[in-house]
Amino acid sequence: MKDNRSSLLFRETLVSEADIIKAGIAAFQSGDRAKASALFAQVVKQNPTSEQGWYMLGMSVSSPEQREYCLKRVLAINPNNQHARRQLTPQPAPPPASFPSQSLRSEPVSQPQKRFIEEPKSEPASIAEEKLRESVSTSSMAEKSTPIEKKKSSVRKKKDNSRIILYSVIASFFIGICTLGGAFLILRNGLLAAPVGPSIAMPATQTLPPIIPTGTFAVPSPTALPSPLPTVAYTPEFEEVSCWFEVYDGVDVRCGYAIVPEERSGDPSDTIRLAVAVFKGKRSSQTPVMFLQGGPGAEAVQLSMDAYSILVAPFLDERDFIVFDQRGTGLSEPALKCEELEKTYRQDIYGKIPAETRRLVYGNSFLSCNGLLLAEGVNLRAYTTMESAADLKDILQMLGYNKVHLYGASYGTRLAQVVMREYPEIVETAVLDSVVPVESNFFKSYPEAIQGGLRTLFEACMMDVKCNMAYPNLETVFWNVYNSLNERPVTLTTSVYPIGTVTETVDGTVFMSIVLGSIKSSYFIDTAPQTIYRVKNGDLSTLIAAQYSLPWAFEGINPGLYISMMCHEHIMATTPQELESVSTLPGISSYAWLPFYGDANDLYKSCRSWGSVGPLLGENDAVISDIPSLVITGRFDPTTPPKYAKQLADHLSNSYYFEFDNQGHVPSASTNCAMNIVQDFLRNPAEEPSRECMDDLKVVDFLTPYTGEPPLSMSSEKLFGVTADVPDDWFFDDGFFIRGNSPFDITQVGAFRTFFSSVSELKDFFSLSAYGYRGLDSAPIEAGTRTANGRTWMLYTSSSNNRPVDAAITDLGSSTLVIIMFSHPDEHDALYRTVFLPMIDSAK
């Protein structure tokens, strides 16, 4: 009761931070370290960037591990604090070593882990503390804040139904978690209405001594402090193995497993194996770069070879390139896959699960995944960014490197920030592309982020004369389509060879996810306004194209890891009330989290059933550092928007901020300019890289419907026994000439000879409903005749997935000639005049 009354009195008297510090110093000088540590704990709880609060807390606690933690927090805030630096014993860097062969054992290391502890008992003060008592004053640090401290305190290929439409390209919309794709496609319909899982043992409430107020000063009940768990010594090992992938000629890469504890505060004999690949550069004496993949839950090692020319090769002229599959992902063991969840998802997209039982089936699969992982002995609470950061440190040591250039993308930037905060001594520089700030909460901030991405799209189109004329009032049209699809969803069924028929109910959420996926990918930004208007007018081409990616939604992703991290670091770090308040944002209520766990309350229930607990004190604290850093962002990115990048750059005193106006997510993977800037930065981190190449970047040229102008240049081509004029810049593939101005463009023409003896026989072939009109929506309808080159052509029209199909057929006696065109409704008339009819007139 005393603690509660003290807290109430504190709130009523509105005690300032300076007053608490003053009282804490008085208690410290009087020898009452228990009271002093409780007071300073309250200071750092209210203001985690209080340099003086952390320093005095470190001087007040008795445990060396606690003191070390607090003093490191001081240096994270102000690297120039000499008082804190003198209190810490320097740790010598490990000597360089050659790449290990077969098995390499490193020196035992200790990894203290934070937890909540009881207030330490008072012990005799050290000599340093006695000197501090003699010199400390109530204003000694408050009046001498450095410029750095002041800055930190203000932190502020294309097919119709006869062919597949580049599903491997469209799949990029939905791969790469910590994005709309991961959350949307992993568990698109929600999992648990009211999950019931195993009970979770919660730590006992800490009992702390009551604080007795002096004079009129009221002290709140003390806050439990973060502290290292008892030091656990362990010996990380490296086992070299043959690489898991085919190695290109001329590539020098070595692979192996880093063997580290699953939980560094637990039994060191419980180990996991992390897949590591080291690509040797021409100048291996230089500090290596280490790539940190996004997600969380996405593989990196296989990606390094699949995307070698983009991801790895640019670095090898000057340094080694290291990549590893973070714990729980890819080739690392264990990989936290959820096979039951994947099976349920496939049954769902193939239309095997009734709508009324979908949530129950998904919920059972969710719990099955959790149960199977636990039965395999997986400690799900050990799969955190903090542990991954310690993994990185151990890997670097095992490989014999003293320092590293970090290269993080998307979630990988979050991991990089934790490494910078916890192990700054191993980081030479950091490249942070598409930032996820450590202190940001995905589920609270994401709705605002996607709203910002959409606003960027709408404003960019409005400022572009051509786009604004073709798609006026784009924002209004978007939300009208969104609301209309929520009220009257559309069911699409697409044949995905060789997988089967995919069925999907498209509502506003699905529509929004596809538009956001378009602006997220730098290659698809120009298609977004066109997609919005085409869906408005009934052309579902983009929605159909996106369906081809559905069967591959889990490729390269480990759902178990994603769930564990999102629950621990985000969902359990907020409250249902906070999430409910965000859900009131227009158009966001069902999007931001419904595809993942359900509504706001279901988020918590699901995470509890998974066994998750919230982050420890300080675990999600912002990084404040003077490590040279390059911060990169894309203007259109709706998942890691420029706002996040600016927020982080403000915390990094030696950072350079680069925003690319024509890019979406991860510009360094999609534009040579960004990668060149990265290389310049690594060569000389002390000098801002040149921005000259950014002046040559093309603005986004939004696609607009072809109106017949300018006229298309045509030339004669021979194909399948027919010679006809076709557009010069269309490419030939699989019997058709394809325009291909975007991955969603189905515009194409074909000409061929068939063995049907008459036009009527061929027409009948496409008119049998029993065979689904051979891919057409209905039987062809006669549309007139046309005479050219002494032949009479019968003209027909039909549609495929509501998109126009035109055909011209003429008899040759024992065979027939056919010319066919697929197009979009908004361009049909122009292409009919300028492409289809000229083909008929030139055919022979």
Buried (B, 14 or more C-beta within 10 A) or exposed (E): EEBEEBBEBBEEEEBEBEBBBBBBBBBBBEEBBBBBBBBBBBBBBBBBBBBBBBBBBBBBBBBEBBBBBBBBBBBBBBBEBEBBBEBBEEEEEBEEEEBBEEEBEBEEBEBBBBBBBEBBEBEEBBEEBEEBBEEBEBEEBBEEBEEBBEEBBEEEBBBBBBBBBBBEBBBBBBBBBBBBBBBBBBBBBBBBEEBEBEEEEEEEEEEBEBBEBEEEBBBBBBBBBBBBBEBBEBBBBBBBEEBBBEBEEEBEBBBBBBBBBBBBBBEBEEBBBBBBBBBBBEEBEBBBBBBBBBBBBBBBBBBBBEEBEBBBBBBBEBBBBBBBBBBBBBBBBBBBBBEBBBEBBBBBBBBEBEEEEBBEBBBBBBBBBBEBBBEEEBBBBBBBBBBBBBBBBBBBBBBBBBEBBBBBBBBBBBBBBBBBBBBBEBBBBBBBBBBBBBBBBBBBBBBBBBBBBBEBBBEBBBEBEEBBEBBEEBBEBBBEBBEBBBEEBBEBEBBBEEBBEBBBBBBBBBBBBBBBBBBBBBEBBBBBBBBBBBBBBEBBBBBBBBBBBBBBBBEBBBBBBBBBBBBBBBBBBBEBEBBEEBBEBEBBBBBBBBBBBBBBBBBBBBBBBBBBBBBBBBBBBBBBBBBBBBBBBBBBBBBBBBBBBBBBBBBBBEBBBBBBBBBBBBBBBBBEBBBBBBBBBBEEBEEBBEEEBBEEBEEBEBBBBBEBEEEBEBEEBEBEEBEBBBBEEBEEBEEBBBBBBBBBBBBBBBBBBBEBBBBBEBBEBBBEEEEEBBBBBEBBEEBEEBEBEEBEBBBBBBBBBBBBBBBBBBBEEEBBBBBBBBBBBBBBBBBBEBBBBBBBBBBE
